[in-house]
Amino acid sequence: MYFSSIRLRLTLWLSLTLAVILTASGFFWLTYLEKTLFTHADERSRLIAEDILSFHNYYHTATQIQPSCANLRDFIQSHTWGAYVQILDDRGEISCTSANLGTNRLPLDKAALLHASRGEPHYASIEQEEGRALRVLTYPILEQGRIFEIVQIGEPLAEIEETVDHFREVMLMWSPLVILGISLAGWFLAGRTLAPIASMNRSMHQITVENLGERLPVSDSDDELNQLAGTFNNMLARLSDSVGRIKHFTADASHELRTPLAILKGETEVALRWAKGPEELRATLVSNLEEIDRMGHIIEDLLSLAKSEAGELYLKITEFSLSDLLQDLYLIGNHIAEAKTIAVQLHLNVEGEIRIRADQLQIHRMLLNLVTNAIKYTPAGGRVSLSLAVKNDLAFVAIADSGYGIAAQHLPHIFERFYRIDEARNREAGGAGLGLAIVKSIAVVHGGDVSVTSEPGVGSTFTVRLPLSGPPPRTKKA
């Protein structure tokens, strides 16, 4: 558990990254240092060779004779170069050496001779028998296009090797200490950085269904941790709202189902105790059947709403005539409204037939619900109208009535489950407060919406907006 912590993993990744960087940079700088030192040694050897060539030319011009070995040694000694000098004639025989070379000789291999024959200087690193390393420059002196003499300069590599070894030792000694120090600093900084997350974790563990109103503290900064805390708070707000809806829904559903169950129980008990004949028992059974049907409708509506909100409501999308559907609803509405002498009217404010892609059964159910509601809450002698209009590939179906109307304070809530404007009047009409919630869910699942305008004592108008091209692709809710 401890080794899987983000803090430890961040520290290990930091240490590993730093070790790789230090190793790579150390190798680079070691190589660069060694190359630079060799370059400087080669440049120094070349300058010595050119100085010897200049002395040779100056002496020959001034005296018209070649300088002797003694003259060359005096010249070399006067400059205190510390390098080994060896001069060979055109036959490759040694004609002069510096005093510090003693009886030793600088080697002249085939590669050096080949470059000298081309008039090119040649550099080579050699290992002497005594274990001393030298950097040897073979520098040809040409006269009239042919080799006159060959100057060889030998630079000891001991100082270069010592410098490189010292740099390597420093890197090997200090790199682990640097990695350790920065890793400890990384461990400390990771702990400071992750401390707010640990605090969030503790706070989240303390939040339960009973205290969903609690929120994580958020500062004024806009860093990633505050964004995370804000996201958690938004999630808690949605969760709290969902739990509140569930509790409210459960209470309302229990209330709606308890009433018909109480009626069933009461009527059954009365029939068992006091019924005197078949007619009384039959009346009780008929009443029970009505309450059972009522409960069945409530359960069916609840299931439909639950499927719609979960994205599981199956839609059988087909293309059909919306104009014909409204004419069918007009005929049904006329039949229902006859008992209350309500005039039902149909206004098709379109040119030609309007076709739509949708689930015909669900659209019929939605609009029939609105038509029956309009008739149900319109007093006798009133009127109900159905109208259809099309604009920008959207169909607008409006159901207007001259009924009781809805007060402004109720309009924002009428599409909520079990919401009733008048509890007594709604129960007399046989409603459970689910009809308009189902209407809205069907409209939304088809990519549309439903709105209402109303004035008490004048009437209400419900307008459904639906896309003619069909509902958009749906994704199932998580």
Sequence and secondary structure as in RCSB ss.txt:
>XXXX:A:sequence
MYFSSIRLRLTLWLSLTLAVILTASGFFWLTYLEKTLFTHADERSRLIAEDILSFHNYYHTATQIQPSCANLRDF
IQSHTWGAYVQILDDRGEISCTSANLGTNRLPLDKAALLHASRGEPHYASIEQEEGRALRVLTYPILEQGRIFEI
VQIGEPLAEIEETVDHFREVMLMWSPLVILGISLAGWFLAGRTLAPIASMNRSMHQITVENLGERLPVSDSDDEL
NQLAGTFNNMLARLSDSVGRIKHFTADASHELRTPLAILKGETEVALRWAKGPEELRATLVSNLEEIDRMGHIIE
DLLSLAKSEAGELYLKITEFSLSDLLQDLYLIGNHIAEAKTIAVQLHLNVEGEIRIRADQLQIHRMLLNLVTNAI
KYTPAGGRVSLSLAVKNDLAFVAIADSGYGIAAQHLPHIFERFYRIDEARNREAGGAGLGLAIVKSIAVVHGGDV
SVTSEPGVGSTFTVRLPLSGPPPRTKKA
>XXXX:A:secstr
 GGG HHHHHHHHHHHHHHHHHHHHHHHHHHHHHHHHHHHHHHHHHHHHHHHHHHHHHHHHHHSS   HHHHHHH
HHHHT   EEEEEETTS EEEE GGGTT      HHHHHHHHTT  EEEEEE TTS EEEEEEEEEEETTEEEEE
EEEEEE HHHHHHHHHHHHHHHHHHHHHHHHHHHHHHHHHHHHHHHHHHHHHHHHH  GGGTT      S  SHH
HHHHHHHHHHHHHHHHHHHHHHHHHHHHHHHHHHHHHHHHHHHHHHHHH  SHHHHHHHHHHHHHHHHHHHHHHH
HHHHHHHHHTT     EEEEEHHHHHHHHHHHHHHHHGGGT EEEEEE SSS  EEEEEHHHHHHHHHHHHHHHH
HTS TT EEEEEEEEETTEEEEEEEE SS   GGGGGGTTSTT  SSHHHHHHTT  S HHHHHHHHHHHTT EE
EEEEETTTEEEEEEEEETT         
